[in-house]
Amino acid sequence: MSDETFRLRVESDIASLRYDAWDRCAAASDNESGSVGNPFVSHAFLSSLEESGSVGAATGWLPQHLVLEGSEGEILGVCPAYLKSHSQGEYVFDHGWAEAFERAGGRYYPKLQVSVPFTPATGPRLLAANGAQAETVRQALAGGLVALAKLRQVSSVHATFLAPADSEALEAEGFLPRMDQQFHWRNEGYADFEAFLDALASRKRKQIRRERREALEDGVTIHWLTGSDLTEEVWDAFFRFYMETGSRKWGRPYLTRSFYSLIGQRMPERILLVMARRAGRWIAGAINFIGADALYGRHWGAIEHHPFLHFEVCYHQAIDFAIQHRLLRVEAGAQGEHKLARGYMPVITRSAHFIADPQFRAAVAHYLERERRYVAEAGAELSELGPFRQQVEAERGDEP
């Protein structure tokens, strides 16, 4: 593909792009089934963020989506990107970088962010339509991000929660690699939740059984809601949970009430609400998104607090759903070493960062080299502390 056969442009409103053209690129970048395996890069999810006002200039997330077109105007690739005036809602922290650069007399903001807003889930970011040119398209999008950074005169470009192919393409354009860690549960072909528990050490197995039992005391019941179950009444209840917990946890929740109505209309079969009910009313819930082979847990909230209800709604029920629906894994979001005891093991996540200033780039590169070593060592240590029988026996020195 030569420069004469394609052109790059920036689009500030995803609604102006045909959803089928966007999703064709997203599906080809994620799997070979023809559908978008990762729900967060779908046109439905990203357009709902923009249309609801959760994302936009007023929130400091100005869309700057990169679009690669062929000679006849056909869309060959797209990349979700945003001009940011802060570092909120990203889950890969660069506040220290911003402070250091500004103390040295630089201007860190605005910056360019390549991500799914408020969503710490690994997935494709350089979305290339299927075909022999996919690798070339990804490389062109990666180069386009560097060109866009120069055009907008930003300090940096940050691409987060990257799929491996995107990470490679960005590093080839001079992006610095970064590693972090999440905790994911993996389905080893368990027949049911009890079969999963059988794989755990006795003490961990008893702990989880006790948590599940005590979470449902005082008349609490658990319900899975998806598809037509997602009524406006249910969304009203869930939004109350989100605002209650989000206000305490983050100060200002990111998502608007209309966002939930929009995704409920546009992608209801990709959503699982795990809701807790007591005395005739909803009291807590967690929202999950259903991918081609994974369940993605996002956020939870509650207006009543019961022992272990958080673990039941967010982690144990997610495992139960994944087993029943033969999903390969559960990704339970950012951070949280407490997930380890519940069968969620450490997994490396990747991001890539383009720093325009040469001296600042050298300092960040040195920091990232040390950070990558620390993350790898911490992940190895945590893996040895997992709850599975063979890990506990190895730690004690027993025969496996």
C-alpha positions as MATLAB code, in Angstrom:
seq = 'MSDETFRLRVESDIASLRYDAWDRCAAASDNESGSVGNPFVSHAFLSSLEESGSVGAATGWLPQHLVLEGSEGEILGVCPAYLKSHSQGEYVFDHGWAEAFERAGGRYYPKLQVSVPFTPATGPRLLAANGAQAETVRQALAGGLVALAKLRQVSSVHATFLAPADSEALEAEGFLPRMDQQFHWRNEGYADFEAFLDALASRKRKQIRRERREALEDGVTIHWLTGSDLTEEVWDAFFRFYMETGSRKWGRPYLTRSFYSLIGQRMPERILLVMARRAGRWIAGAINFIGADALYGRHWGAIEHHPFLHFEVCYHQAIDFAIQHRLLRVEAGAQGEHKLARGYMPVITRSAHFIADPQFRAAVAHYLERERRYVAEAGAELSELGPFRQQVEAERGDEP';
ca = [
       0.000    0.000    0.000;
       1.589    3.269   -1.090;
       0.920    6.837   -0.049;
      -1.086    7.299   -3.264;
      -3.673    4.658   -2.337;
      -4.842    5.901    1.073;
      -5.282    8.997    3.184;
      -5.591    9.697    6.898;
      -8.144   12.022    8.411;
      -9.404   12.879   11.891;
     -13.067   12.550   12.855;
     -14.415   14.351   15.939;
     -17.783   12.577   15.990;
     -18.013    8.806   15.684;
     -21.691    9.099   14.716;
     -20.569   10.533   11.368;
     -18.875    7.209   10.593;
     -21.042    4.319    9.421;
     -21.374    1.781   12.201;
     -20.912   -1.145    9.795;
     -17.636    0.275    8.458;
     -16.304    0.843   11.991;
     -17.443   -2.574   13.212;
     -15.967   -4.302   10.174;
     -12.556   -2.946   11.204;
     -13.150   -3.783   14.874;
     -14.284   -7.336   14.117;
     -11.379   -8.095   11.792;
      -8.905   -6.822   14.385;
     -10.383   -8.951   17.171;
     -11.437  -12.319   15.736;
     -12.365  -14.114   12.540;
     -16.060  -14.639   13.274;
     -17.249  -11.501   11.520;
     -18.609   -9.982   14.737;
     -16.936   -7.630   17.212;
     -15.529   -9.941   19.878;
     -14.501   -7.153   22.230;
     -17.674   -5.134   22.945;
     -15.817   -1.995   24.006;
     -14.423   -1.200   20.555;
     -17.818   -1.567   18.904;
     -19.488    1.465   17.351;
     -22.461    0.918   19.699;
     -20.376    1.279   22.860;
     -18.177    4.178   21.733;
     -21.058    6.143   20.172;
     -23.088    5.715   23.373;
     -20.269    7.330   25.348;
     -20.278   10.331   22.999;
     -24.036   10.692   22.523;
     -24.705   10.492   26.280;
     -22.229   13.277   27.063;
     -20.013   10.928   29.077;
     -17.277   11.702   26.541;
     -16.748   15.056   24.850;
     -15.101   18.440   25.167;
     -16.988   19.202   28.388;
     -15.538   16.135   30.121;
     -11.989   16.583   28.825;
     -12.265   13.705   26.320;
     -12.438   15.361   22.877;
     -12.800   12.668   20.170;
     -10.014   12.660   17.579;
     -10.659    9.324   15.895;
      -8.142    8.447   13.205;
      -9.608    7.143    9.944;
      -7.593    5.520    7.153;
      -9.324    5.584    3.761;
      -8.510    3.855    0.486;
      -8.315    5.457   -2.937;
     -12.082    5.177   -3.437;
     -13.000    6.457    0.021;
     -13.474    3.028    1.593;
     -12.516    2.802    5.271;
      -9.503    0.523    5.736;
      -8.817    1.238    9.396;
      -9.865    3.325   12.378;
      -8.416    4.161   15.766;
     -10.368    5.497   18.810;
      -8.428    8.517   20.075;
      -9.141   11.492   22.319;
      -7.525   14.830   23.062;
      -7.241   14.944   26.861;
      -6.944   17.930   29.215;
      -6.351   15.689   32.269;
      -5.433   12.092   33.158;
      -8.678   10.925   34.743;
     -10.489    7.726   33.818;
      -7.524    5.995   32.191;
      -6.291    3.432   34.787;
      -2.689    3.710   33.557;
      -1.310    6.444   35.735;
       0.895    9.225   34.374;
       0.187   11.972   36.938;
       3.805   11.809   38.081;
       5.023   12.303   34.527;
       2.769   15.343   34.126;
       4.019   16.921   37.362;
       7.680   16.309   36.480;
       7.341   17.733   32.960;
       5.523   20.841   34.152;
       8.027   21.426   36.983;
      10.688   21.425   34.281;
       8.799   24.143   32.401;
       6.943   21.954   29.904;
       3.226   21.731   29.121;
       1.956   18.182   29.505;
      -1.684   18.817   28.605;
      -3.309   18.463   26.173;
      -2.199   14.949   25.350;
      -3.559   12.332   22.950;
      -5.132    9.210   24.449;
      -5.757    6.018   22.437;
      -8.142    3.963   24.533;
     -11.700    3.088   25.391;
     -12.671    5.756   27.944;
     -13.133    4.572   31.548;
     -12.495    0.959   30.500;
      -9.374   -0.922   31.654;
      -9.861   -3.909   29.351;
      -7.284   -5.159   26.856;
      -8.399   -5.122   23.237;
      -7.514   -3.911   19.742;
      -6.885   -0.205   19.275;
      -5.492   -0.002   15.715;
      -8.571   -1.412   14.009;
      -7.738   -2.718   10.538;
     -10.275   -4.161    8.111;
      -9.609   -7.762    7.184;
      -7.256   -8.620    4.375;
      -3.624   -8.975    3.403;
      -3.039   -5.285    4.142;
      -4.051   -5.446    7.823;
      -0.492   -5.178    9.125;
       0.251   -2.287    6.781;
      -2.952   -0.534    7.891;
      -2.003   -0.894   11.565;
       1.424    0.560   10.846;
      -0.124    3.460    8.931;
      -2.462    4.203   11.868;
       0.483    4.070   14.285;
       2.388    6.540   12.123;
      -0.732    8.659   11.851;
      -0.865    9.029   15.623;
       2.651   10.490   15.633;
       1.661   12.871   12.827;
      -1.490   13.880   14.705;
       0.544   14.560   17.849;
       2.742   16.960   15.894;
      -0.278   18.573   14.224;
      -2.029   19.161   17.568;
       1.286   20.097   19.240;
       0.707   17.756   22.165;
       3.357   16.540   24.582;
       2.598   12.856   24.195;
       0.436   10.021   22.902;
      -0.684    7.215   25.226;
      -2.163    3.952   23.916;
      -3.430    1.761   26.742;
      -4.581   -1.852   27.290;
      -3.145   -2.935   23.976;
      -3.468   -6.146   22.003;
      -0.022   -7.594   21.109;
      -0.167   -6.688   17.398;
      -0.921   -3.047   18.232;
       1.872   -2.903   20.781;
       4.353   -4.101   18.160;
       3.147   -1.605   15.550;
       3.396    1.310   17.977;
       6.846    0.343   19.240;
       8.021    0.295   15.613;
       6.971    3.978   15.442;
       9.038    4.883   18.503;
       6.466    4.381   21.266;
       7.874    3.289   24.625;
       6.444    0.008   25.995;
       4.917   -0.130   29.471;
       3.690   -3.101   31.515;
       1.115   -3.318   34.285;
      -0.896   -6.055   35.948;
      -4.499   -7.189   36.320;
      -6.157  -10.265   37.783;
      -8.115  -12.557   35.454;
      -9.918  -15.838   36.091;
      -9.309  -18.607   33.548;
     -11.766  -21.361   32.747;
      -9.976  -24.715   32.746;
     -13.022  -26.541   31.416;
     -14.849  -26.677   34.744;
     -18.213  -28.433   34.655;
     -19.648  -26.119   37.319;
     -18.636  -23.838   40.197;
     -18.096  -26.815   42.500;
     -15.596  -28.265   40.026;
     -13.707  -24.957   40.149;
     -13.723  -25.071   43.950;
     -12.334  -28.604   43.843;
      -9.226  -27.197   42.144;
      -8.538  -24.919   45.141;
      -6.681  -25.644   48.332;
      -8.991  -26.750   51.145;
      -8.699  -23.510   53.137;
      -9.460  -21.332   50.114;
     -12.367  -23.567   49.145;
     -13.908  -23.236   52.600;
     -13.363  -19.469   52.559;
     -15.261  -19.001   49.291;
     -18.111  -21.249   50.392;
     -18.448  -19.212   53.580;
     -18.386  -15.934   51.618;
     -21.120  -17.119   49.272;
     -23.284  -18.361   52.118;
     -22.963  -15.228   54.246;
     -23.483  -12.863   51.275;
     -27.016  -14.243   50.862;
     -28.026  -14.058   54.500;
     -30.714  -11.606   55.535;
     -32.888  -12.523   52.560;
     -30.590  -11.375   49.722;
     -31.201  -12.981   46.317;
     -29.062  -12.738   43.162;
     -30.433  -12.237   39.622;
     -28.820  -12.268   36.152;
     -30.394   -9.660   33.852;
     -29.630   -9.368   30.151;
     -31.409   -8.601   26.871;
     -35.064   -7.644   27.423;
     -34.561   -7.788   31.216;
     -32.717   -4.459   31.003;
     -35.669   -2.149   31.556;
     -35.454    1.546   32.389;
     -36.527    0.691   35.944;
     -33.534   -1.632   36.279;
     -31.199    1.014   34.848;
     -32.579    3.585   37.297;
     -31.717    1.262   40.169;
     -28.265    0.442   38.828;
     -27.463    4.103   38.209;
     -28.269    4.834   41.870;
     -25.730    2.177   42.861;
     -23.170    3.606   40.447;
     -23.583    7.163   41.747;
     -23.516    6.090   45.396;
     -20.325    4.036   45.112;
     -18.690    6.115   42.375;
     -19.078    9.362   44.328;
     -17.257    7.835   47.301;
     -14.606    6.070   45.214;
     -13.784    8.574   42.473;
     -15.326   11.858   43.638;
     -17.148   12.380   40.343;
     -18.618    9.386   38.476;
     -17.809    9.447   34.770;
     -20.903    7.970   33.121;
     -24.257    9.689   32.669;
     -27.666    8.079   33.174;
     -28.432    8.247   29.445;
     -25.342    6.152   28.666;
     -26.987    3.127   30.266;
     -30.217    3.606   28.325;
     -28.273    3.827   25.065;
     -26.217    0.674   25.581;
     -29.369   -1.084   26.794;
     -30.972   -0.259   23.450;
     -27.952   -0.854   21.212;
     -26.228   -3.883   22.701;
     -28.551   -5.543   25.257;
     -27.380   -9.089   24.477;
     -23.785   -8.072   25.250;
     -24.636   -6.893   28.782;
     -25.005   -8.887   31.980;
     -26.224   -7.134   35.109;
     -25.704   -9.169   38.256;
     -28.245   -7.634   40.638;
     -28.897   -8.255   44.335;
     -32.400   -7.907   45.747;
     -33.699   -7.758   49.312;
     -37.104   -6.980   50.822;
     -38.618   -6.288   47.413;
     -36.036   -3.806   46.069;
     -32.721   -3.849   44.247;
     -29.852   -3.122   46.663;
     -26.642   -3.745   44.673;
     -25.412   -4.661   41.214;
     -22.438   -5.131   38.908;
     -22.319   -4.518   35.172;
     -20.491   -6.961   32.913;
     -20.026   -7.044   29.147;
     -20.082  -10.340   27.257;
     -17.324  -10.825   24.698;
     -16.706  -13.608   22.209;
     -14.682  -15.605   24.739;
     -14.597  -13.472   27.887;
     -16.795  -11.795   30.464;
     -15.618   -8.274   31.285;
     -16.540   -7.012   34.732;
     -16.663   -3.235   34.844;
     -18.085   -1.505   37.924;
     -20.443   -2.150   40.780;
     -22.442   -0.208   43.345;
     -24.668   -0.741   46.370;
     -27.105    1.154   48.585;
     -27.019   -1.499   51.298;
     -23.861   -3.115   52.589;
     -23.736   -6.791   53.523;
     -20.660   -8.925   54.324;
     -19.079  -10.430   51.206;
     -21.836   -9.146   48.879;
     -19.237   -7.333   46.769;
     -17.263  -10.560   46.245;
     -20.425  -12.505   45.408;
     -21.858  -10.000   42.922;
     -18.588   -9.078   41.202;
     -16.412  -12.201   41.293;
     -18.183  -15.441   42.229;
     -21.252  -14.805   40.059;
     -19.018  -13.825   37.130;
     -17.184  -17.151   37.397;
     -20.502  -18.999   37.600;
     -21.776  -17.234   34.442;
     -18.528  -17.876   32.533;
     -18.619  -21.586   33.360;
     -22.254  -21.956   32.345;
     -21.689  -20.096   29.070;
     -18.301  -21.709   28.333;
     -16.386  -18.453   28.276;
     -12.612  -18.798   28.536;
     -11.957  -16.112   31.128;
     -13.286  -13.348   33.352;
     -11.511   -9.995   33.322;
     -12.485   -8.217   36.519;
     -11.021   -4.778   35.842;
      -8.077   -2.897   37.275;
      -6.076   -3.565   40.431;
      -7.199   -5.644   43.391;
      -4.846   -8.250   44.872;
      -7.838   -9.446   46.921;
      -9.003  -11.154   43.713;
      -6.108  -13.610   43.992;
      -7.723  -15.594   46.819;
     -10.830  -16.012   44.647;
      -9.060  -17.630   41.713;
      -8.154  -14.521   39.702;
      -4.480  -14.776   38.725;
      -2.027  -12.012   37.698;
      -1.869  -11.180   33.978;
       0.364   -8.637   32.243;
      -1.297   -5.699   30.473;
       0.510   -3.457   27.997;
       0.517    0.160   26.924;
       2.717    2.288   24.662;
       3.735    5.932   25.002;
       5.095    8.449   22.505;
       6.961   11.329   24.180;
       7.759   14.280   21.925;
      10.440   16.011   24.035;
      13.769   14.084   23.686;
      15.014   14.731   27.234;
      11.678   13.891   28.803;
      11.471   10.775   26.627;
      14.869    9.593   27.898;
      13.774   10.038   31.516;
      10.490    8.182   30.957;
      12.280    5.377   29.095;
      14.645    4.876   32.038;
      11.723    4.793   34.471;
       9.752    2.318   32.344;
      12.686   -0.061   32.095;
      12.844   -0.313   35.882;
       9.055   -0.490   36.199;
       8.806   -3.399   33.740;
      11.273   -5.419   35.815;
       9.306   -4.708   38.979;
       5.957   -5.657   37.403;
       7.368   -8.931   36.062;
       8.893   -9.857   39.420;
       5.737   -8.930   41.344;
       3.591  -10.988   38.981;
       5.817  -14.038   39.404;
       5.684  -13.736   43.192;
       1.895  -13.345   43.234;
       1.445  -16.325   40.915;
       3.175  -18.500   43.497;
       0.659  -17.343   46.120;
      -2.407  -18.408   44.168;
      -5.225  -20.429   45.782;
      -4.967  -23.514   43.582;
      -3.938  -26.776   45.183;
      -0.703  -27.314   43.268;
       0.441  -23.745   44.070;
      -0.233  -24.122   47.792;
       1.408  -27.551   47.889;
       4.483  -26.228   46.074;
       4.733  -23.319   48.520;
       4.666  -25.776   51.457;
       7.153  -28.064   49.747;
       4.634  -30.919   49.465;
       4.565  -33.382   46.615;
       2.230  -32.095   43.839;
];
